[in-house]
Amino acid sequence: MVEDFKELTRRDNSRHWVAGLILIGLGTVFLLERLGAVESNAIRQYWPGIIAIVGAGQLLAARDAAQAAKGAFLIFLACWLYVSIQRLWGLSFQNSWPMILIAVGLTHIVGGLSAKSEKRTEESPS
């Protein structure tokens, strides 16, 4: 039990480090863009790719369906942002925002089902 707690704590600490480094990196890139040191067109077009990479990492490291759903949501969010920015298939932020509501709802449903499944597994006699 103590070993499980130590492993969980270690994993949570590494998440904080990764999240912190990602935020520092994003802030640096956007600051360089504002200062004119980096071409802004490329950043404006492809920044959702960063969200997709984070989502893919979360999806690959998922330990349960809820975590996998969160990773899949981030990938969907990144795709939606890119499509809306580029106005692909006639989609824009104004006409496609309900897709985000649907995706958030699905993520919550999968998370709830995952929690119920885990609770049943814990309660069943071994």
C-alpha positions as CSV (number, residue, x, y, z in Angstrom):
1,M,0.0,0.0,0.0
2,V,2.8,2.4,0.9
3,E,4.6,1.5,-2.3
4,D,1.5,2.3,-4.4
5,F,1.2,5.7,-2.7
6,K,4.9,6.4,-3.4
7,E,4.5,5.5,-7.1
8,L,1.3,7.6,-7.4
9,T,3.1,10.6,-5.8
10,R,6.1,10.2,-8.0
11,R,3.8,10.0,-11.1
12,D,1.9,13.1,-10.0
13,N,5.2,15.0,-9.4
14,S,6.4,14.2,-12.9
15,R,3.1,15.4,-14.3
16,H,3.6,18.8,-12.6
17,W,7.1,19.0,-14.1
18,V,5.9,18.1,-17.6
19,A,3.0,20.6,-17.4
20,G,5.3,23.3,-16.1
21,L,7.8,22.7,-18.8
22,I,5.1,22.8,-21.5
23,L,3.7,26.1,-20.1
24,I,7.2,27.6,-20.0
25,G,7.9,26.5,-23.6
26,L,4.6,27.9,-24.8
27,G,5.1,31.1,-23.0
28,T,8.6,31.4,-24.5
29,V,7.4,30.7,-28.0
30,F,4.5,33.2,-27.8
31,L,6.8,35.8,-26.2
32,L,9.3,35.4,-29.1
33,E,6.5,35.7,-31.5
34,R,5.3,39.0,-29.9
35,L,8.9,40.3,-30.0
36,G,9.1,39.5,-33.7
37,A,11.9,36.9,-33.3
38,V,9.7,34.0,-34.6
39,E,7.4,34.0,-37.6
40,S,3.9,34.4,-36.3
41,N,2.0,32.7,-39.2
42,A,3.4,29.3,-38.4
43,I,2.6,29.6,-34.7
44,R,-1.0,30.8,-35.4
45,Q,-1.6,27.9,-37.8
46,Y,0.0,25.0,-36.0
47,W,-0.2,25.7,-32.2
48,P,-3.1,23.2,-31.8
49,G,-0.5,20.5,-32.6
50,I,0.9,21.1,-29.1
51,I,-2.4,20.2,-27.6
52,A,-2.6,17.1,-29.8
53,I,0.9,16.0,-28.6
54,V,-0.1,16.4,-25.0
55,G,-3.4,14.5,-25.6
56,A,-1.5,11.7,-27.4
57,G,0.9,11.4,-24.4
58,Q,-2.0,11.3,-22.0
59,L,-3.8,8.7,-24.2
60,L,-0.7,6.5,-24.4
61,A,0.0,6.7,-20.6
62,A,-3.7,6.2,-19.6
63,R,-4.3,3.7,-16.8
64,D,-8.1,3.6,-17.2
65,A,-10.8,4.6,-19.6
66,A,-11.3,8.1,-17.9
67,Q,-7.7,9.1,-18.6
68,A,-7.9,7.7,-22.1
69,A,-11.1,9.7,-22.7
70,K,-9.3,12.9,-21.5
71,G,-6.4,12.3,-23.9
72,A,-8.8,11.6,-26.7
73,F,-10.7,14.8,-25.9
74,L,-7.4,16.8,-26.1
75,I,-6.7,15.3,-29.5
76,F,-10.2,16.1,-30.6
77,L,-9.9,19.6,-29.2
78,A,-6.7,20.2,-31.1
79,C,-8.2,18.9,-34.4
80,W,-11.3,21.1,-33.9
81,L,-9.1,24.2,-33.2
82,Y,-7.0,23.5,-36.3
83,V,-10.1,22.9,-38.5
84,S,-11.7,26.1,-37.2
85,I,-8.6,28.2,-37.6
86,Q,-8.2,27.0,-41.2
87,R,-11.9,27.0,-41.9
88,L,-11.8,23.5,-43.4
89,W,-15.0,22.0,-44.6
90,G,-16.8,25.3,-44.0
91,L,-16.3,24.9,-40.2
92,S,-15.5,27.9,-38.1
93,F,-15.6,28.7,-34.4
94,Q,-19.0,30.2,-34.8
95,N,-20.7,27.3,-36.5
96,S,-18.9,24.3,-34.9
97,W,-18.7,25.1,-31.2
98,P,-21.5,22.7,-30.3
99,M,-19.1,19.9,-31.2
100,I,-17.0,20.8,-28.1
101,L,-20.1,20.4,-25.9
102,I,-20.8,16.9,-27.3
103,A,-17.1,15.9,-26.8
104,V,-17.1,17.2,-23.2
105,G,-20.3,15.3,-22.5
106,L,-18.9,12.1,-24.0
107,T,-15.7,12.5,-21.9
108,H,-17.8,12.8,-18.7
109,I,-19.9,9.8,-19.6
110,V,-16.8,7.6,-20.2
111,G,-15.3,9.0,-17.0
112,G,-18.4,8.1,-15.0
113,L,-18.6,4.6,-16.5
114,S,-15.0,4.1,-15.8
115,A,-15.4,5.1,-12.1
116,K,-18.4,2.8,-11.7
117,S,-16.4,-0.1,-13.3
118,E,-13.4,0.5,-11.0
119,K,-15.7,0.7,-7.9
120,R,-17.3,-2.6,-8.9
121,T,-13.9,-4.2,-9.3
122,E,-12.7,-3.0,-5.9
123,E,-15.8,-4.2,-4.2
124,S,-15.8,-7.7,-5.8
125,P,-14.3,-10.4,-3.6
126,S,-11.0,-11.8,-4.8
